[in-house]
Amino acid sequence: MIREDIKINELASEYAEILVEKLETIMDPEIGLDIYNLGLIYEINLDENGRCKVVLTFTGAGCGCIDSVPAEIQQNLSEIEGINVVAVEIVWSPAWKITRISRFGRIALGVNPN
């Protein structure tokens, strides 16, 4: 099941479990939490030709993983059968907020889980 705050189209939702599994392996090294539970993913779309588009943000413009994370997303999601091309779009609006961190992420970081 994909988080409620991530926009996902119908075809991509059929891949929800494996998408989450792959995204949870990509870490923000400065924070020590994966990009999925950190709430950096805003949108996932997949078309009938196997083109997957991921829209994400970062915790700030100075985030040290801006260069590495898009490539990791492309590599990890390309490993999924049925996904042929992965495009990553970085957006700054809406801005990331700490409230986007999942309950699991808050527990892992020692932040109030509520």
C-alpha positions as CSV (number, residue, x, y, z in Angstrom):
1,M,0.0,0.0,0.0
2,I,1.3,3.4,-1.0
3,R,1.2,6.3,1.5
4,E,-1.8,8.5,1.2
5,D,0.3,11.6,0.5
6,I,1.8,10.1,-2.7
7,K,-0.1,10.6,-5.9
8,I,0.0,7.4,-7.9
9,N,-1.8,6.4,-11.1
10,E,-3.7,3.2,-11.5
11,L,-1.0,1.2,-13.4
12,A,1.7,2.2,-11.0
13,S,-0.5,1.2,-8.1
14,E,-0.4,-2.3,-9.4
15,Y,3.3,-2.2,-8.6
16,A,2.9,-0.5,-5.3
17,E,4.5,-3.2,-3.1
18,I,7.7,-3.6,-5.2
19,L,7.9,0.2,-5.7
20,V,7.9,0.8,-2.0
21,E,10.4,-2.0,-1.4
22,K,12.8,-0.5,-3.9
23,L,12.3,3.1,-2.7
24,E,12.9,2.0,0.9
25,T,16.5,0.9,0.0
26,I,17.5,4.5,-1.1
27,M,18.8,6.4,1.9
28,D,19.2,10.0,2.7
29,P,22.7,9.7,4.1
30,E,22.5,12.9,6.1
31,I,19.3,12.0,7.9
32,G,19.8,8.2,8.0
33,L,16.3,7.4,6.7
34,D,15.1,6.1,3.3
35,I,13.5,8.6,0.9
36,Y,10.1,6.8,1.0
37,N,9.6,7.1,4.8
38,L,11.2,10.5,4.8
39,G,8.3,11.7,2.6
40,L,10.4,12.9,-0.3
41,I,8.3,11.1,-3.0
42,Y,5.3,13.1,-4.2
43,E,4.1,11.2,-7.2
44,I,4.6,8.0,-9.2
45,N,3.2,7.4,-12.6
46,L,3.6,4.4,-15.0
47,D,2.4,4.2,-18.5
48,E,1.6,1.2,-20.7
49,N,5.0,1.4,-22.4
50,G,6.8,0.9,-19.1
51,R,7.8,4.5,-18.6
52,C,7.8,5.4,-15.0
53,K,8.0,9.0,-13.7
54,V,8.8,9.8,-10.1
55,V,8.3,13.3,-8.7
56,L,10.2,14.1,-5.6
57,T,11.7,16.8,-3.5
58,F,14.5,17.1,-1.0
59,T,14.6,18.4,2.6
60,G,16.4,21.5,1.3
61,A,18.4,22.9,-1.7
62,G,21.6,22.1,0.0
63,C,20.8,18.4,0.5
64,G,24.0,16.4,-0.2
65,C,22.1,13.6,-1.9
66,I,20.5,15.7,-4.7
67,D,23.1,14.3,-7.1
68,S,22.9,10.6,-6.1
69,V,19.3,9.9,-5.3
70,P,17.8,10.4,-8.8
71,A,20.3,8.0,-10.2
72,E,19.6,5.5,-7.5
73,I,15.8,5.8,-8.2
74,Q,16.5,5.2,-11.9
75,Q,18.7,2.2,-11.2
76,N,16.5,0.5,-8.5
77,L,13.1,1.0,-10.3
78,S,14.6,-0.1,-13.6
79,E,15.2,-3.5,-12.0
80,I,11.4,-4.0,-11.8
81,E,10.0,-6.2,-14.6
82,G,7.6,-4.1,-16.6
83,I,9.4,-0.8,-16.0
84,N,11.7,0.1,-18.9
85,V,12.5,3.7,-18.4
86,V,12.6,5.8,-15.2
87,A,12.4,9.6,-15.3
88,V,12.9,11.6,-12.1
89,E,11.6,15.1,-11.7
90,I,12.8,17.2,-8.8
91,V,10.3,19.8,-7.5
92,W,10.6,22.4,-4.8
93,S,6.9,23.2,-4.5
94,P,5.2,22.2,-2.3
95,A,8.2,22.4,0.0
96,W,9.0,19.3,2.1
97,K,7.9,19.5,5.7
98,I,8.8,17.3,8.6
99,T,5.2,16.3,8.9
100,R,5.7,14.2,5.7
101,I,7.9,11.7,7.6
102,S,6.0,8.5,8.1
103,R,5.1,7.0,11.5
104,F,7.8,4.4,10.9
105,G,10.3,7.1,10.0
106,R,9.5,9.1,13.1
107,I,10.0,6.1,15.3
108,A,13.3,5.3,13.6
109,L,14.5,8.8,14.0
110,G,13.3,9.0,17.6
111,V,10.8,11.8,16.8
112,N,7.3,11.9,18.3
113,P,5.4,9.4,16.2
114,N,2.1,11.2,16.4
